[in-house]
């Protein structure tokens, strides 16, 4: 097997790997360990939840087709708990299951990878998610905040408040909202948003942006069926309208 030592930064992260196929789990675990990470293996959803309960990891690689407690339920439970609401989750789906990918993103997953995939792709996806989850490791990240009307964001702590109530946003949702508030009124295509929010090493499809925008609207809009803040520009993309914040 090709060594992946050079494919990832030498920053060790603790990763829960939930995969019921023992052969695949062994391969995935080896790739991640060669990249310098600590891997906790789980053969089903219940084991994955138990490991997270003992200690919250830095990231979870989650197969959707798990016995007992399925991956979607695990993902939903992670997002429902404050301690794991922002835990980066990379879901693994079977080839061609578009519905599974969308459902996983709807449940709060940050990214997905489709079987079969190479060790290089898995390590690259994990590296990208960890980089997003640890902004202080980026030289140009810094802290700062945004506050206007009923919306307040703390860029250093990744906290979001709408009408004084804290909202538990997933990692990608926070990054997308941060980009919008820092670039108001301008229209961005889905491809531009993927490039600037997900990063140039992203493997996801433009439809991923639509799913995250829909989830984000549920958090910040007064009526997500009639959005005032994140507006759709037909046949182009999206723009953020801060004037609707009041």
Buried (B, 14 or more C-beta within 10 A) or exposed (E): EEEBEEBBEEBEBBBBBBBBEEEBBEBBBBBBBBBBBEBBBBBBBBBBBEBBEEEBBBBBBBBBBBEEBBBBBBBEBBBEBEEBBBBBBBBBBEEEBEEBBBBBBBBBBBBBBBBEBEBEBBBBBBBBBBBBBBBEEEEEEEEEEBEEEBBBBBBEEBBBBBEEEEBBBBBBBBBBBBBBBEBEEEBBBBEBBBEBBBBEEBBBBEEBBBBBBBBBBEBBBEEBEEBBBBBBEEEEBBBBBBEBBE
